[in-house]
Amino acid sequence: MFGLDYSRVVPSENRQQGLFAARATLPQEEGFRSWLAEQGTKGRVVSDVCSRVRRTMRYVRVAEAEDGDALWSELLKNKEFRALSGAVQSQLKRAGLLYVKFLRGTRGEQ
């Protein structure tokens, strides 16, 4: 009755590379949520940021980014990401940057 077209969920370029599953999981999500709250991020915005990080993971391996410049460089290499509006690109970049900053903090990097 309600057929799901998973080809629309996973961009074909990334599906072939196996970068993520149809429903990406966010490693250390609870810790990331707590960290966002400590940074002053309010209620619903925390969920929005987590969702945007998962969406960013569709295009690149966020956790492997060395820093924000490396993340942005990798995002711009992705054809599907470049097809998004500037506003959406900006939201995904910011969410990814926050996640990279969180991960660097948990590893003791600054």
C-alpha positions in Angstrom: 0.0 0.0 0.0 2.7 2.5 1.0 5.7 1.5 -0.9 9.0 3.2 0.2 11.4 4.2 -2.5 14.8 3.9 -0.7 16.6 5.1 -3.8 15.5 8.6 -2.8 16.7 8.2 0.7 20.3 7.4 -0.1 22.1 9.5 -2.7 23.3 7.1 -5.4 26.9 8.3 -5.2 27.2 7.6 -1.5 25.1 4.4 -1.6 27.8 2.9 -3.9 30.5 4.0 -1.5 28.6 2.6 1.5 29.0 5.7 3.6 25.9 5.2 5.6 22.8 3.1 6.2 19.3 4.4 5.2 18.9 5.6 8.9 22.2 6.9 10.1 23.0 6.6 13.7 24.8 9.3 15.5 27.7 7.8 17.6 27.8 9.3 21.1 24.4 11.0 20.6 23.5 11.2 24.2 26.9 12.8 25.1 26.5 15.2 22.1 23.0 16.2 23.3 24.4 16.9 26.8 27.3 18.8 25.4 25.0 20.9 23.2 22.9 21.7 26.3 26.0 22.7 28.3 26.9 25.1 25.4 23.5 26.8 25.9 21.6 25.2 23.1 17.9 25.1 24.0 15.4 22.2 23.8 14.2 21.5 20.3 17.3 23.0 18.7 19.4 20.1 20.2 17.2 17.6 18.3 17.4 19.7 15.1 21.2 19.8 15.3 21.4 16.0 15.8 19.1 15.5 12.9 21.3 17.8 10.7 24.4 15.9 11.8 22.8 12.7 10.7 21.8 14.3 7.4 25.4 15.6 7.0 26.6 12.0 7.5 24.8 11.2 4.2 27.4 13.2 2.3 30.6 12.8 4.3 32.2 10.9 7.2 31.8 13.7 9.7 33.6 11.9 12.5 36.7 11.6 10.4 37.0 15.3 9.7 40.1 16.8 11.2 38.6 20.3 11.5 35.9 22.5 10.0 37.9 23.3 6.9 38.4 19.7 6.1 34.7 19.0 6.7 33.7 21.8 4.4 36.1 20.7 1.7 34.7 17.2 1.8 31.1 18.4 1.7 31.8 20.6 -1.4 33.2 17.5 -3.2 29.8 15.9 -3.0 27.5 16.6 -5.9 24.2 16.1 -4.0 25.4 18.4 -1.2 26.3 21.1 -3.7 22.7 20.8 -5.2 21.2 21.9 -1.8 20.3 25.5 -1.2 22.8 27.8 0.4 20.7 28.0 3.6 20.5 24.2 3.9 24.2 23.8 3.2 25.0 26.4 5.9 22.8 24.6 8.5 24.4 21.2 7.7 27.9 22.7 7.8 27.2 24.3 11.2 25.8 21.1 12.7 28.8 19.1 11.3 31.2 21.7 12.8 29.6 21.4 16.2 29.8 17.6 16.1 33.5 17.7 15.1 34.2 20.2 17.9 32.4 17.8 20.4 34.3 14.8 19.1 37.6 16.6 19.4 36.7 17.6 23.0 35.9 14.0 23.9 39.3 12.9 22.5 41.1 15.6 24.5 42.1 17.6 21.4 41.7 21.3 21.2 
